[in-house]
């Protein structure tokens, strides 16, 4: 079981690296920019930032960027988030 998991992780890593689709991480940056506009209070922004890491919003955005959005940006030449 452990060997299958490590093989799957290696295959996913190689597939992503082989495509050369390093992008601008538009989904993550859009959420992060939104967090900066929630309030003018730095403590509230920090609390929202922490909550977005705990709830896995940032993690899902980074995963979407890694697998989907950066790949689209690589092959089409345009950012799906318009930045």
N, C-alpha and C positions, 0 to 999 in steps of 0.2 A: 504494500500500500504506500509506504513512504517513498519507495523507488518510483512508483507511478506518478506521485505528486511532484517529485523533483524533476522528473522527465517532462511533465506537463509545463512546469514553470520555466524550464530551460527552453522548451519549444516555443512558448509564448514570447519569451525574451528575445530569442533569435529571430522570430517572425517580425517583431516590431523593429528590431535593430536592422534587419536586412532591408526593410522598406525605406529606411533612412528618413522617416517621417517625423523628424523633430520639428515641432511647430511652436506657435506662440501661446499655447495653452489658453485659448479664448474662453472656455467655459469657466475654468478656475479664476481667471482674471476678471471676468464679468461679475462673478459672485463676490470676489474680493473687493472690487470697486464699489459694488452695491453696499457692502458692509461699511465702507468708508463714508457713505452718504446717509446712513441710517439716522444718526444724530450728530450733533457737534461735540458731544461729550466723549472724551477718550475712554472713560471707564465703561460706558455703555457699549461703545464699539469693541472694546476688549472682551466684554461679556458675550456679545453676539459672535465674535470671532471664535471664542472658546466653545460656545454652543454649536457652531457650525462644524467644528472638528469632532465634537463628541457625538453629534447626531449622524454622522458621516456624510454630510453634504459636500464638504471639500474633497473627501476621498473619492466619492462617486464622480464628482466633476473632473478630478485628475484622471480617473480611470477612463471616463468618456473621452477626455482629451487624448489620452495615450492610444486608445484602441480605435476611436471613430473620428473625432474632429481634426486631430493633427494629420491623420491619414488623408482625409478629404482635402485639407489645406495643401498637403504635399502634392497631390495629384491634380488638383484643379488650379492651384496657384492663388486661391482667394480664401480668406478666413471666413468660416461659416458664421462667425459672430460679428462680422463687419468692421473689425478693428484693423 
